[in-house]
Amino acid sequence: MSDMTSLFGILRYTTNKSAGLYVLATLVVGVAVLYYVIQTAGPGLIQEHIPTAKKIHDEYDYIVVGAGSAGSVVASRLSEEKGAKVLLLEAGGHFADNAKFHLPISWLSLQHSPHDWEYYTEPQPEANFGMIDRKGYFPCG
């Protein structure tokens, strides 16, 4: 990665140092304000815009397990069929329950928490030299 592709590289190559510091300060203040708004508003800030099922049916035409990039597209396409009942299942609770899920800056606080599945790779003979048993941590959840 070249220096120009990273934030600090861009700041280093600005001709005016005060302009670079202004950009950095604006980013820091913006993230802090966003974090404060989401923390104080809580789930209500996002939850009111989420469509949820009004009724849980006894039968479905299609059941899609996993709402990742592929599962959500498959469920969306299947639901385009007129009258089709599609159930999309995903692990975990409602994403509006925790404001940290919506802030990329809070990813570190979610690792090794109840929201993390604590995945580790298999031992790698040619990698992960600083890890216990050469197993890499793979945060997911």
C-alpha positions in Angstrom: 0.0 0.0 0.0 1.5 3.3 -1.0 1.5 6.3 1.3 -1.0 8.1 -0.8 -3.7 5.5 -0.2 -3.7 5.8 3.6 -5.1 8.7 5.6 -1.7 9.5 7.1 0.0 9.3 3.7 -2.5 11.9 2.4 -1.9 14.1 5.4 1.8 13.8 5.0 1.7 14.9 1.3 -0.5 17.9 1.8 1.3 21.1 1.0 -0.1 23.0 3.9 0.5 21.3 7.3 -2.3 23.2 8.9 -4.7 21.9 6.2 -3.7 18.3 7.0 -4.2 18.8 10.7 -7.6 20.4 10.0 -8.7 17.4 8.0 -7.6 15.0 10.8 -9.2 17.1 13.5 -12.5 17.2 11.5 -12.5 13.4 11.1 -11.8 12.9 14.8 -14.6 15.3 15.9 -17.0 13.8 13.4 -16.5 10.3 14.6 -16.8 11.4 18.2 -20.1 13.2 17.5 -21.5 10.2 15.7 -20.5 7.9 18.5 -22.1 10.1 21.1 -25.4 10.4 19.1 -25.7 6.6 18.6 -24.7 5.9 22.3 -27.3 8.4 23.7 -30.1 7.5 21.2 -29.6 3.8 21.6 -31.5 1.3 19.6 -34.4 3.6 18.9 -32.3 5.7 16.5 -32.1 2.8 14.0 -34.8 0.4 15.1 -37.8 2.5 13.8 -36.6 2.2 10.2 -36.3 -1.6 10.2 -39.1 -3.6 8.5 -40.0 -6.6 10.6 -42.4 -9.4 10.1 -45.9 -8.8 11.5 -46.7 -12.5 11.6 -44.6 -15.7 12.0 -46.1 -18.3 9.6 -46.4 -22.0 10.3 -45.0 -22.8 6.8 -42.7 -21.1 4.4 -42.0 -21.8 0.7 -38.3 -21.0 1.1 -36.0 -20.9 4.2 -32.6 -19.3 3.7 -30.0 -19.8 6.4 -27.5 -17.0 6.8 -28.0 -13.3 5.9 -24.5 -12.7 4.6 -23.8 -11.2 1.2 -25.1 -14.3 -0.6 -28.0 -15.3 1.7 -29.5 -11.8 1.7 -29.4 -11.6 -2.1 -31.0 -15.1 -2.5 -33.7 -14.3 0.0 -34.4 -11.0 -1.8 -34.7 -12.7 -5.2 -36.9 -15.4 -3.9 -39.2 -12.9 -2.2 -39.8 -11.3 -5.7 -42.0 -14.2 -6.5 -45.6 -13.1 -6.0 -47.1 -14.7 -2.9 -43.9 -16.5 -1.9 -43.2 -16.8 1.9 -39.5 -16.5 2.5 -37.9 -16.9 6.0 -34.3 -15.5 6.4 -32.5 -16.8 9.5 -29.4 -15.2 11.0 -27.5 -16.0 14.1 -27.6 -13.6 17.0 -30.2 -11.1 18.2 -31.5 -8.0 16.7 -28.8 -5.7 15.3 -30.4 -2.6 16.8 -29.9 -4.0 20.3 -26.4 -2.7 20.5 -25.2 0.6 19.2 -21.7 -0.6 18.8 -22.7 -2.7 15.9 -23.2 0.4 13.8 -19.9 2.1 14.4 -16.9 0.7 12.6 -14.6 2.4 15.2 -16.0 0.2 17.9 -14.9 -3.1 16.2 -12.1 -3.6 18.7 -14.5 -3.5 21.7 -16.6 -6.3 20.2 -13.7 -8.8 19.9 -13.6 -11.4 22.6 -17.1 -10.4 23.7 -20.4 -12.4 23.9 -21.0 -11.2 20.3 -17.8 -12.8 19.0 -17.7 -16.5 18.0 -14.0 -16.8 19.0 -12.9 -18.5 15.8 -9.2 -19.4 15.3 -7.5 -20.7 12.3 -5.8 -24.1 12.2 -2.1 -23.9 13.1 -0.1 -22.3 10.2 3.4 -23.7 9.8 4.5 -20.7 7.6 2.5 -17.9 9.3 1.3 -16.6 12.7 4.7 -16.7 14.2 3.7 -14.5 17.1 0.5 -16.3 18.0 0.0 -19.1 20.5 0.3 -22.5 18.7 0.5 -20.4 15.4 -3.3 -20.1 15.4 -4.6 -16.8 14.0 -7.6 -15.1 15.6 -10.6 -14.7 13.3 -13.2 -12.4 14.8 -16.7 -13.2 13.5 -20.2 -12.9 14.8 
